Amino acid sequence: MFTNYTESDLEAGRKAFGGGGVGSEVPIVVDYGKGALLFDKSGREFIDCTSQAWSLNIGYSHPKVIQAVEEVLGKYSHIRTSFETVPKLLLSKKIVELAPQNLDQIIYTITGSEANEGALKIAMRNRRGNTFVSLFDGYHGRTLATLNLSWPHPDNRFTAWSGPIVRIPQAYCYRCPLKLSYPQCQLACVDLAKMIIEKGSGEPPVALIMEPIQGNGGMIDFPREYYPAIRKMCDDLGMLLIFDEIQTGFGRLGTWFGADLYQTIPDIMVIGKALGGGLPLFGVLFSSNLQGLAPGDHSFTFAHFPLSMAAAIATIQVLEDENLLDRANKMGAIFTSHLRELQDKYELIGDIRGPGLMLGVELVKDRKTKEPAREETTRFIKEGLKRGVIFGESKYLGLGNIVKIKPPLVITEDQVHKTLDVFEEIVRELS
């Protein structure tokens, strides 16, 4: 079916495609992937440091995922949400066993934006009002509700279809909004955030939604003390705390979830991306102490897609059997050590951050002024592609200045060193 075509057929498809995605267009017609590698139609090999939008923690088309999907596909391709299936029940059991304490209920969706909307609906079932709080530079999706919770989208035409949002500064220590230095600041940003919420909201907010590490906004991780301080702030203000762990879950940080790493338990936690091993599946975890959703509140035809659920069970098994959480820490340490050596050599490298294999390198034109090197970052991504490494970028449309390194956790040590060699080649050229 997919061999009988011409180049003109492909070109016609390009002209027909309507756009609307995020991220720069990558001029690769994909043939197949294996492990941490991607191959194009000409047979050229690329080390994929994007894991296809951070989704392939166990690599491309893992045999155990394929086997699990084939087993279910031989019985049925789709079962709607009203019915129980063995994959759905076994997966639900496993996820709540892995989840932080008290998060013992789960619902499913097929996209991350829908999952975040589900978290908002659960929060609204448990608190009065309509106002939500989000962090500067946060990213939570592209639906009409989640778009406005995210960092300001350029030319946002859709604000009228969202409820009231209060944005607060995050602990972006490299670019502190208060021009202070950690730890002498004593987390003054949390005090400021609390004041903004108390004085800047027309009603007590329902919840704060945040990523434990901000992905799209710039790979921004926070001081360890920030997380319990935010938890306390939410408790003091009577708000729920929602962790958007769509990117940080399932081994990316060297732990199952960011809540584990930072020892802070949210009231609601959103998961996905890597869960399905390459198939779409997202979920919302919450405590049975909270009121759940009413019938029809958040129902989607393919939300309990059994092939994705079978793939998710296999994915978790691979993460466990192949010790990939430990591997994320090991490979991440190699990356970080070498990147810090490069930081000492090149003025272009302003900051290096992120645990495990969720790494970001902020590029700047000048170390003192910290002027973002946006044009250089765009060139960096293009040069990486020429050299056989697919690096990620923050934000889109040339608005970001962070190079992302988030490969599958199965990346080999040789591939890590090749990636670092390419990284230095490009930095040297841009410098």
N, C-alpha and C positions, 0 to 999 in steps of 0.2 A: 504493500500500500504506500509506503513512504520511500520508494526507490524510483518509481516511474513519474518523474517530474523534470522540468527544464528550469534553467536559470530565469527565464522570463516568467515562469509560474511563480517563483519566489519573489521576483520583483513586483509582480502584480499584487501579491499578498502584502508586501511592504506598503504599497500605495493605498491599499484598502484599510490598513490598520489605523484606528482612530486616536491612538495615544491616550494620555491621562495617567500614565505610570509615573513613578518617581525614580530617581537615579539616572545617571547618564546612559545613553544608548551605547551598548557594547557591540562593536562590529564583528561578532562571531556567530556563525551558523553552527550550532552545537551538534556534534555527532553522538558522543557518549561521555560518561564520566566513570572514574574508578578511583576509589579511595579519596584522596585529596586532589586528584587530577581531573581536568576537563580537556576533552579533545574536540577540535573543530572538524568540519567536513574534509579539510585537506590533510588531516592527520596530525596537525600541530598540537603540542602539549602545553597546558597551562597549569600552574599551581594556583588553585582557587582559594584565595584568602578572604573570600566573602561567604563561603559555604552556601552560595545561592540564597542571599538575604538571611544568612546566619541560621539556616534551617537544617543543614546536613551535618549535624554533630558527629554522626557515625559514618560519614562519607557517602559517596554516591552509590545507590542501588546495592546496599548490603545484601548478601545472599540470604541471610535469615529474614530480612524484611520481604524479599521477593517470595521466599518459601511460604511465609505466613499469609501474604496476600493471595497467592495462588491457591492455598488451601481453602480460604474463604470464598474466593471467586468461583471455585468449582461448585459451590453450593448456592450462592446468590451474589448479585452485584450491589444491590441496594435494599435496605429495609428502613422504612420510615420510623420516626421517633416514638410512635405509640407502642411499638413492639419491643420485647426484650431479645437480645442476642447474647450468645456466650462471650464474644469479644467485648461487648459493652460492659457486661457485668464483671468480667475478669479485669478489664482495664480500670474500671472505677475502683475496685477493691485495691489494686496495686498502687494507684496514684494516691489515694488517701493514706495508704501505709507509708509512702515516701514523703508526703507533705509535712510541713511543720505542724506542731501540735495544735489541736483544736480545729484545724481546717479539714473537716471530715465530711463535707458535702461537695459534690461537683456537678456542674452542668456543662454541656458541650456546644460548640459552634464550629463552623467551617472556616471562618476568617478571624484574624486578630481584632479587627475593628468591632466586629459583632461581639466578640468576647468582652472587650472593654465596655461596650454598651450594656452587656449583661451585668457586669460589675456595677455600673452606675444604677441600673434598675434595682438590683438587690439593695444597694445603699439607700435608694429612695423608698423602698418598702420598709426601711428600718429607721429613717429619720425624716423629720418634717422639712419643708422647704425645697428649693430647686437649685441652689447655688453649689457649685463645685470649685475646688481649689486645685490648681496644678502648678508645677514648677516652671520657672523660666527654662526654655530650651527643651522642655519635655516633648515626647512624641507618643501619641496613643491611637493613631489611625486616621482614616480618611473618610469616614461617614460624616453626615451632617453634624452629629453630636461630637464625635471624637476629633474632627478637624479643628474645632475651635478650642479644644483642650490642649492642642499641640502648639509647638512654637509658631509664631505668626506666619501663616502661609502667605506668600506674596500674592497680591491681587486677590485676596479672599472675598469671593462674591457671596459666600454662603453663611455669613454670621447671623442673619435674621432667623435661621432655623436651628439655633442652638440656645440653650438656657444660659443664665448668667454665670460667668467665670471670673474667679479672682486668681491672678497669677502672682506668685511670690518668688523672690530670689532664692536660688539654691546655693549650696556650699561649693561653688566653682572656685576653688582656692587659687588656681592659676590666674584667674581674672576676677578677684573678689569684688563684688559690687560696692563694698564699703571701703575698699582700698586698705584692708587690713591683712595681717599675716597669721596663718595658723601655726601653732596653737595659741599664740598670744591673744588672738581675737576672742577666745572663749565662746566660739560659735555665736557671735553677735548676729549672724544672718538668721538664726532661728528666732531670736528675740524680735528682729525686724519683721520676719514673716508673721509672727503672732500678732504684732501690732497692726500690720496691714490687714490681716483677716478681721481683727476686732473692729478696726475703724473704717475699713474700706469695703466691707460687705453689707448689703442692705438687710441681711438676715443671717442667722447662724447657718454656716455651710453644712451640706450633707456629708461630704467626705473630701479628703485630699487623695488624689491619684498621682503616683510617682513611679518612675523606674528606679530600681536600686542602683543601676548604672545607666546614665542617659546615652542611648545608642545613636539615634539619628541626630540628636542635638550636639554630639561631639565627643562621645566616649568619656563622659564626665563621671568619675567616681568620687565619692565623698569620704571625709574622715570617718573612722569607725564610730566615733562618738556622736556623729550627726544622726544616725539612724535611731538610736534610743531617744535622742532629744526630740526628733520629729514625732516619734510614737507618743512621748509624754505631751507634746504640744497638742496633738489630736485629742488625747484623752482629756486634757484640761479644757479644751474648747467644745467637747462633746461631739467631735467629728469622727467618722470612721476613717481608717487608713487602708487604702488600696495599693497593693504592689502590682505594677505591670511588669511581670517577669517573662514576657513573651520572648525576649532576647536572652535573658540571664539564666533561664532554667535549663535543666537537664545536662549539667556538666560543663557548660561554657565557662563558668568561674572556678572550676575545680571542685565544686560542691553541687548537690542536686539543685539548690535554689539559692538566690541571693539572700533570702531570709535566713538560711542556714549560716552562710558566711558571715553575715553582719549581726546574727543573733538578735533579730528583731522580727516579731511575728505580726503581720498585718491582720486586719479583720477579713479582708477579701484579697485573693491573689489570682491573677490572670496568667495562664500558661499557654504555650503553643510553640510555633515554628519548628523546633527540633523534635518535638514530641512524636510526630508522625513519620519520622525517618525519611522524609521526602514527600509524604502524602499530607494533604491539608487536614489539620485537626487542632483545635484550640479548646481551652476549658477555663472555667471559673470555679475556684475553690473558695469555700466560705465555711464558717462555723455553724453547727446546728443550733447554736445559741441565737443566731440571727433568723429572722423570718425569711423564708425562701420566696421564690417567685410563684405567682398564681398561674393556673392553667392559661396558656395563650400569651403570657407576658413576653416570652422570648423563645418562640418555636420556629424552627426552620426545617425545610424538607430534608436536607442532607446533613443536618447537624450531627446525627449519630451514624455517619457513614461507616459501615462495618469494615470496609477495606482499610480505611485509615486507622480504625481502632485495632485491627489485627496488626497493622504495621507498627502502631505505637507499643503494643505489648512486646513485639520483637525488638524494637528500638531500645526499650528499657532493659531487656535481657542482654543485648549487646553491650550497653553501657556498663552493666554489672560484670558480665563474663570477661570482657576485655579490659577491665580496670581503666576505663577511659577518663574517669574523674581524676585519678592520679596522673594519667598521661597528660591531661590538660595542664595540670600544675607543672609537670616536668618540662614539657615543651614551652610553656609560657615563661618559665624561668630562663630558658636558653635565649628566647627572643628578647626578654627584658634586659638581661645582662649585656648582650651584644648591642642593643639599641642605646643603652646608657653609655657604652664606650663610644658609639658614634656621636652621641650628644656632646661629648667632650671635644670632639673634633670639628663639628660643623655648626655654625651659627644658625643655620636654617631650622634646626631641631629645637623647638622651644620647650616642649613638655612631653613626657612619656607617661602613660597611665593605663591602668586596668589590670585586674588579676586574671589568672588562668590564661585562656586563649581569647580574651575579649580586650584586645590591645588597641590603643589609639596613640598616634604621634601627631602633636600639634606643630604645624610649620608656621614660622614667623619670619618677617623680613628683618627684624631687629630684636635682639634679646631684651634690650632695655625698654623699648616702647611696646613690645609685644604686638606690633602691627601684624594682623593676619596675612599670611602669604597665600591668598586664595588662588591667584593665577598660577603660582608655582605648584599648588596642590592639584589643580586640574591637569597641568602638564605632567606631574608625577604619575597620576593614574594612567595617562596615555603612554608614557614611557615604560611603565611596568608591563602593560599589555604587549608592547613591542618585544619585551625581553622574556615573555612567557610567565608573568606573574599577574594575577588579577587582584589588585588591591581594592579595598573599599574606600568610600569617601563619606564625609558627614554632610548632612542636609542634601541639597541638590541645586541644579542650575548655577553651579559655580559659587554658591553662597558659603560653603564650608572651607575650613583650612586644616582638617584632620584627615590623616591617612589611617585607615582601619586595617588591622591584621587580625582576622577572625576565621582561620581555616578550620576544616573538620578536625575533630580531636584525634583522628587516626593519622594525621600528618606525620611523616617519618622525620627522623633527625636530619637525614641528608636533605630532605625538602626544606626543612627549616633553615639550614645553612645556605642553601641556594637562594631562598627568599631574602635572607639577610645580605647576601652578596649583591643581589639585584638592587635591594634597597640602598646600599651604600653607593653603588654605581650611579644611581639616579640623583641622590643627594649631592654627590661630588659634582655631577654635571650641572645641576641647578645652582650650586653655590659658586 
